[in-house]
Amino acid sequence: MARSNYVFTSESVSEGHPDKVCDRISDAVLDALLAEEPEARVACETFATTDRVVIGGEVGLSDQAKLQEYMQNVDGIVRACIKDIGYEQDKFHHETVEITNLLHAQSAHIAQGVDATADKEEGAGDQGIMFGHATRETPDLMPAPIQYAHAILRRLAEVRKSGEQTVLGPDAKTQLSVRYENGKPVGVSSLVLSTQHLDESLTSQDIRGIVAPYITEVLPEGWLTAETEWHVNPTGKFVIGGPDGDAGLTGRKIIVDTYGGAAPHGGGAFSGKDPTKVDRSAAYAARYLAKNVVAAGMADKCTIQLSYAIGVSRPLSIYADTYGTGQVDDAAIEAAVGQIMDLTPRGIREHLQLNKPIYQRTAAYGHFGRTPDADGGFSWEQTDLVEALKAAV
């Protein structure tokens, strides 16, 4: 029997965290190529450290002349990302950082397994397993600890960028321990926040005084009590941040990107990958399906797993788990989701309209639990399959 009273913890990191800087750059490279050609192929990795950004991986456009022209613009893309995040430190500044571009054309051997031909459907870009999850814990049908950890950092970024709090720096991370009673989140037992600050004279207590009103603002009323433990900048000063303080890599924050550990993860990172890579697109599809299952009232909690093989178009398996909360049998949900949505790589891309430059915005504060945008961003957060699901079961 599942426990009903417990404490669960999730963490989030800000857009200025070194790994998130790299995710942002990789997704900006992707967006620029998709803006040039919706069927562009991209697998871009970024490494950042003191005064240095290195980009590598595979890219492909049908027009090789345009690809070479694009390669000349990569420096500008990197600098624009760093500037927007807010880095103007002596040893990590958007104007002076050294950039090494090692991007190259996509392997023909990978392309031959993925590309559609006259006698073969487009195949998955790699093997792998992908998970999607949804729960009634929050209005966005996300686990509460990760959703509110994101909300805290997003709010601090807003006031930093607006000029309301100029003392805050771009690099930050937070961790929420949420108390559950009868299986529902009811409060925060402890909160950890480490945020970069630009005034060396400020103490941890000073920083708490600055950030506490914003944290209180985004958390549900009553979740912070006299018993809540606060740990704000627990090591003291945090002035040197970002890639100058610690190296960053694309794809190192996959649990932050998804469900904060409250649901399984297949292991594949998202950022820097075009949507033929199912470790990105199928994870979005799995979230989309799980969210619609919960929105349809079929369960209070649902995880969907999909699996693929490189070069093979159809998923090898579909698995659903409603954790004993289902109003219909899990096997019926498995059959229904495969019936109402084409889960081939091309089917997912077309259904969710993923061949658009919509990925930079996903690079921080989670890929899930976001509001769908008018231009197609976060399309996997829609709940437009509810009626089709009900009809299929």
C-alpha positions as CSV (number, residue, x, y, z in Angstrom):
1,M,0.0,0.0,0.0
2,A,1.3,3.5,-0.9
3,R,2.3,5.8,1.9
4,S,0.0,8.7,2.5
5,N,2.0,10.8,5.0
6,Y,5.6,11.7,4.1
7,V,8.0,14.4,3.0
8,F,9.3,14.5,-0.6
9,T,12.0,16.8,-1.9
10,S,12.8,18.2,-5.4
11,E,15.3,20.8,-6.6
12,S,15.4,23.4,-9.4
13,V,18.2,25.5,-10.8
14,S,18.0,28.9,-12.5
15,E,18.8,29.9,-16.1
16,G,22.2,31.2,-14.9
17,H,23.2,27.8,-13.4
18,P,26.3,26.6,-15.5
19,D,24.5,23.5,-16.8
20,K,21.4,25.6,-17.8
21,V,23.6,28.2,-19.6
22,C,24.7,25.2,-21.7
23,D,21.2,23.9,-22.2
24,R,20.1,27.4,-23.3
25,I,22.9,27.7,-25.9
26,S,22.3,24.2,-27.3
27,D,18.6,25.0,-27.7
28,A,19.3,28.4,-29.2
29,V,21.5,26.6,-31.9
30,L,18.6,24.3,-32.5
31,D,16.1,27.1,-32.8
32,A,18.2,29.0,-35.3
33,L,18.5,25.9,-37.6
34,L,14.8,25.1,-37.3
35,A,13.9,28.7,-38.2
36,E,16.1,28.1,-41.3
37,E,14.6,24.7,-42.2
38,P,11.9,22.9,-40.2
39,E,13.4,19.5,-40.9
40,A,16.9,20.5,-39.8
41,R,18.8,17.8,-37.9
42,V,20.6,18.9,-34.7
43,A,22.4,17.2,-31.9
44,C,24.3,20.0,-30.1
45,E,26.3,19.8,-26.9
46,T,27.8,22.8,-25.0
47,F,30.5,23.0,-22.4
48,A,31.1,26.2,-20.5
49,T,33.8,27.2,-18.0
50,T,35.8,30.4,-17.0
51,D,35.9,32.7,-20.1
52,R,35.2,29.8,-22.4
53,V,32.3,28.1,-24.3
54,V,32.8,25.1,-26.5
55,I,30.1,23.8,-28.8
56,G,30.2,20.5,-30.6
57,G,27.9,17.9,-32.2
58,E,26.1,17.2,-35.5
59,V,23.9,19.5,-37.6
60,G,22.3,19.1,-40.9
61,L,20.5,21.2,-43.5
62,S,19.4,20.2,-47.0
63,D,21.2,23.3,-48.4
64,Q,25.0,22.9,-47.5
65,A,25.6,26.6,-48.5
66,K,23.1,27.7,-45.9
67,L,24.7,25.4,-43.3
68,Q,28.1,27.0,-43.9
69,E,26.5,30.5,-43.6
70,Y,24.8,29.5,-40.4
71,M,28.1,28.3,-38.9
72,Q,29.4,31.8,-39.1
73,N,26.5,33.0,-36.9
74,V,27.1,30.7,-34.0
75,D,29.2,33.1,-32.0
76,G,26.4,35.7,-32.1
77,I,23.9,33.1,-30.9
78,V,26.1,32.2,-28.0
79,R,26.7,35.8,-26.9
80,A,23.0,36.7,-27.2
81,C,22.2,33.8,-24.8
82,I,24.8,34.8,-22.2
83,K,23.7,38.5,-22.4
84,D,20.0,37.6,-21.9
85,I,20.8,35.4,-19.0
86,G,22.7,38.3,-17.4
87,Y,26.3,37.5,-17.3
88,E,28.7,40.4,-17.3
89,Q,31.3,39.1,-14.9
90,D,35.0,39.7,-15.3
91,K,35.6,36.0,-16.1
92,F,32.3,35.2,-17.9
93,H,31.0,38.1,-20.0
94,H,29.0,37.9,-23.2
95,E,31.3,40.4,-25.0
96,T,34.6,38.7,-24.1
97,V,34.0,35.0,-23.6
98,E,36.0,32.8,-26.0
99,I,33.9,30.6,-28.2
100,T,35.1,27.4,-29.9
101,N,32.7,26.0,-32.5
102,L,33.2,22.3,-33.3
103,L,29.8,21.6,-34.9
104,H,30.0,19.4,-38.0
105,A,27.7,17.7,-40.5
106,Q,25.4,14.8,-39.4
107,S,26.7,11.3,-39.8
108,A,25.4,9.7,-43.0
109,H,25.1,6.4,-41.1
110,I,22.7,7.9,-38.6
111,A,20.7,9.7,-41.3
112,Q,20.2,6.5,-43.3
113,G,18.5,4.8,-40.3
114,V,16.3,7.8,-39.5
115,D,15.3,9.4,-42.8
116,A,12.2,8.3,-44.6
117,T,12.5,6.8,-48.1
118,A,10.0,5.6,-50.7
119,D,9.8,2.2,-49.1
120,K,10.4,3.0,-45.5
121,E,8.8,5.2,-42.8
122,E,11.0,7.6,-40.9
123,G,12.6,5.8,-38.0
124,A,13.3,6.9,-34.5
125,G,16.6,8.8,-34.1
126,D,17.8,6.4,-31.3
127,Q,16.7,3.6,-29.1
128,G,15.5,4.4,-25.7
129,I,12.7,4.6,-23.1
130,M,10.7,7.8,-22.4
131,F,8.4,8.6,-19.5
132,G,5.6,11.1,-19.1
133,H,3.8,11.9,-15.8
134,A,0.9,13.9,-14.5
135,T,-0.8,14.2,-11.1
136,R,-3.6,16.3,-9.5
137,E,-1.2,17.8,-7.0
138,T,-1.1,21.2,-8.8
139,P,-3.3,23.1,-11.3
140,D,-0.8,22.3,-14.0
141,L,-1.0,18.6,-13.1
142,M,2.6,18.4,-11.9
143,P,4.2,17.1,-8.8
144,A,4.2,20.0,-6.2
145,P,7.8,20.0,-5.1
146,I,9.3,20.5,-8.6
147,Q,6.6,22.9,-9.8
148,Y,7.0,25.3,-6.9
149,A,10.8,25.0,-6.9
150,H,10.7,26.2,-10.5
151,A,8.2,29.0,-9.6
152,I,10.5,30.4,-6.9
153,L,13.5,30.7,-9.3
154,R,11.4,32.0,-12.2
155,R,10.1,34.8,-9.9
156,L,13.5,35.7,-8.7
157,A,14.7,35.9,-12.3
158,E,11.8,38.2,-13.2
159,V,12.6,40.7,-10.4
160,R,16.3,40.5,-11.2
161,K,15.8,41.2,-14.9
162,S,13.2,43.9,-14.4
163,G,15.6,45.9,-12.2
164,E,13.5,45.5,-9.1
165,Q,16.3,43.5,-7.4
166,T,19.6,44.5,-9.0
167,V,21.7,42.8,-6.2
168,L,20.7,39.3,-7.3
169,G,22.9,37.4,-9.8
170,P,21.9,34.9,-12.5
171,D,23.1,31.7,-10.8
172,A,20.7,30.2,-8.3
173,K,19.3,26.9,-7.1
174,T,16.5,25.9,-4.7
175,Q,15.2,22.8,-3.0
176,L,11.8,22.2,-1.5
177,S,10.8,19.5,0.9
178,V,7.1,19.3,0.7
179,R,5.0,17.6,3.4
180,Y,2.2,15.3,2.3
181,E,-0.9,14.3,4.4
182,N,-3.3,11.7,3.1
183,G,-1.3,11.7,-0.1
184,K,-1.8,15.5,-0.8
185,P,0.8,18.3,-0.5
186,V,0.0,20.6,2.5
187,G,3.2,22.5,3.4
188,V,6.9,23.1,3.2
189,S,9.0,21.4,5.9
190,S,12.3,22.9,4.7
191,L,13.4,25.3,1.9
192,V,17.0,25.7,0.6
193,L,18.0,28.6,-1.6
194,S,21.4,29.5,-2.8
195,T,21.5,32.6,-5.0
196,Q,24.4,34.6,-6.4
197,H,24.5,38.2,-5.2
198,L,26.6,41.1,-6.6
199,D,27.2,42.9,-3.3
200,E,29.9,41.1,-1.3
201,S,28.9,42.8,1.9
202,L,25.5,41.0,2.1
203,T,25.1,38.2,4.6
204,S,22.9,35.2,4.3
205,Q,20.3,36.9,6.5
206,D,20.3,39.9,4.2
207,I,19.7,37.7,1.2
208,R,16.8,35.9,3.0
209,G,15.2,39.3,3.7
210,I,15.4,40.1,0.0
211,V,14.0,36.8,-1.4
212,A,11.5,35.8,1.3
213,P,8.6,38.0,0.1
214,Y,8.9,36.6,-3.5
215,I,9.0,33.0,-2.2
216,T,6.0,33.6,0.0
217,E,4.2,35.1,-3.0
218,V,4.6,32.0,-5.3
219,L,3.9,29.3,-2.7
220,P,0.3,28.3,-1.8
221,E,-1.0,30.2,1.2
222,G,-0.2,28.5,4.5
223,W,2.6,26.3,3.2
224,L,5.3,28.3,5.0
225,T,4.9,28.2,8.7
226,A,6.9,28.9,11.8
227,E,8.1,25.3,11.7
228,T,9.5,25.6,8.1
229,E,13.3,25.4,8.1
230,W,15.0,28.0,5.9
231,H,18.5,27.6,4.6
232,V,19.4,30.7,2.4
233,N,22.9,30.8,1.1
234,P,23.9,28.4,3.9
235,T,27.7,28.5,3.0
236,G,27.8,32.3,3.2
237,K,28.7,34.6,0.3
238,F,27.9,33.5,-3.2
239,V,29.4,36.2,-5.5
240,I,31.3,34.2,-8.1
241,G,28.7,32.2,-10.0
242,G,27.9,30.6,-13.3
243,P,30.5,28.9,-15.5
244,D,33.2,31.0,-13.8
245,G,32.4,29.3,-10.5
246,D,31.7,25.8,-11.8
247,A,31.8,24.2,-15.3
248,G,28.6,23.5,-17.1
249,L,27.4,20.9,-19.6
250,T,24.3,20.3,-21.7
251,G,22.0,17.7,-20.4
252,R,23.2,17.4,-16.8
253,K,19.9,18.5,-15.2
254,I,17.4,15.9,-16.6
255,I,15.5,15.5,-13.3
256,V,15.2,19.2,-12.9
257,D,13.9,19.3,-16.5
258,T,11.2,16.7,-15.8
259,Y,9.4,15.8,-12.6
260,G,12.0,16.4,-9.8
261,G,12.4,12.7,-9.1
262,A,8.7,12.1,-8.5
263,A,8.4,10.0,-11.6
264,P,10.8,7.8,-13.6
265,H,13.2,9.2,-16.2
266,G,14.4,7.3,-19.3
267,G,17.9,8.9,-19.0
268,G,18.0,10.9,-22.3
269,A,18.5,14.6,-22.1
270,F,16.4,17.0,-24.1
271,S,18.3,20.2,-24.9
272,G,20.1,20.6,-28.2
273,K,18.2,17.8,-29.9
274,D,15.8,18.2,-32.8
275,P,12.5,16.4,-32.5
276,T,13.4,13.4,-34.6
277,K,15.3,12.4,-31.5
278,V,12.6,10.5,-29.5
279,D,14.3,11.0,-26.2
280,R,12.9,14.6,-26.6
281,S,9.8,14.3,-28.7
282,A,8.5,11.0,-27.2
283,A,9.1,12.3,-23.7
284,Y,6.9,15.3,-24.7
285,A,4.3,12.9,-26.2
286,A,4.3,10.8,-23.0
287,R,3.7,13.8,-20.8
288,Y,0.9,15.0,-23.2
289,L,-0.8,11.6,-23.0
290,A,-0.4,11.3,-19.2
291,K,-1.7,14.8,-18.7
292,N,-4.8,14.1,-20.8
293,V,-5.5,10.9,-19.0
294,V,-5.6,12.8,-15.6
295,A,-7.5,15.7,-17.1
296,A,-10.0,13.3,-18.5
297,G,-10.7,12.1,-14.9
298,M,-9.4,8.6,-15.7
299,A,-6.9,8.7,-12.8
300,D,-5.5,11.1,-10.2
301,K,-2.0,10.2,-11.2
302,C,-0.5,8.6,-14.3
303,T,2.8,7.6,-15.8
304,I,3.1,6.6,-19.5
305,Q,6.2,4.8,-20.8
306,L,7.1,4.6,-24.5
307,S,10.1,2.7,-26.0
308,Y,11.8,2.9,-29.4
309,A,14.5,1.4,-31.5
310,I,16.7,3.4,-33.9
311,G,15.5,3.3,-37.4
312,V,12.1,1.8,-36.4
313,S,9.1,4.0,-36.6
314,R,6.5,2.5,-34.3
315,P,7.0,2.3,-30.5
316,L,8.0,-1.1,-29.3
317,S,5.9,-0.8,-26.2
318,I,3.3,1.4,-24.4
319,Y,2.9,1.1,-20.7
320,A,0.6,3.0,-18.3
321,D,0.6,3.1,-14.5
322,T,-2.1,4.9,-12.6
323,Y,-0.8,3.9,-9.1
324,G,-4.1,2.4,-8.1
325,T,-6.0,5.7,-8.8
326,G,-7.4,4.7,-12.1
327,Q,-11.1,4.8,-12.9
328,V,-10.4,2.5,-15.9
329,D,-8.0,-0.4,-16.3
330,D,-4.4,0.6,-17.0
331,A,-4.4,-1.8,-20.0
332,A,-7.4,0.0,-21.5
333,I,-5.5,3.3,-21.2
334,E,-2.5,1.7,-23.0
335,A,-4.7,0.7,-25.8
336,A,-6.5,4.0,-26.0
337,V,-3.4,6.3,-26.1
338,G,-2.0,4.2,-29.0
339,Q,-5.3,4.5,-30.8
340,I,-5.8,8.2,-30.5
341,M,-2.3,9.4,-31.3
342,D,0.2,8.4,-34.0
343,L,3.3,7.7,-31.9
344,T,5.8,7.4,-34.7
345,P,8.5,10.1,-34.7
346,R,6.8,11.9,-37.6
347,G,3.4,11.5,-36.1
348,I,4.5,13.0,-32.8
349,R,6.2,16.0,-34.6
350,E,3.1,16.7,-36.7
351,H,0.6,16.3,-33.9
352,L,2.5,18.5,-31.5
353,Q,3.9,20.8,-34.2
354,L,7.4,20.3,-33.0
355,N,9.3,21.5,-36.1
356,K,9.4,25.1,-34.9
357,P,12.0,27.2,-33.2
358,I,10.3,26.8,-29.8
359,Y,13.0,25.2,-27.7
360,Q,15.1,28.0,-26.1
361,R,12.2,28.8,-23.7
362,T,12.2,25.2,-22.4
363,A,15.9,25.3,-21.3
364,A,15.1,26.6,-17.8
365,Y,12.4,26.1,-15.2
366,G,11.2,22.8,-16.6
367,H,9.9,21.4,-19.8
368,F,6.6,20.4,-18.2
369,G,3.9,22.2,-16.2
370,R,4.1,25.3,-18.5
371,T,1.4,27.3,-20.3
372,P,1.0,26.5,-24.0
373,D,2.1,29.4,-26.2
374,A,0.2,30.8,-29.2
375,D,3.1,30.0,-31.5
376,G,3.1,26.3,-30.6
377,G,5.5,26.3,-27.7
378,F,4.7,23.8,-24.9
379,S,2.1,22.3,-27.2
380,W,2.5,19.1,-25.2
381,E,0.8,20.8,-22.2
382,Q,-2.6,21.0,-24.0
383,T,-5.5,18.9,-22.8
384,D,-7.2,18.6,-26.1
385,L,-7.3,14.8,-26.2
386,V,-9.7,14.4,-23.3
387,E,-12.8,13.7,-25.4
388,A,-10.9,11.3,-27.7
389,L,-9.6,9.4,-24.7
390,K,-13.1,9.1,-23.2
391,A,-14.4,7.8,-26.5
392,A,-11.6,5.3,-26.9
393,V,-12.2,3.6,-23.5
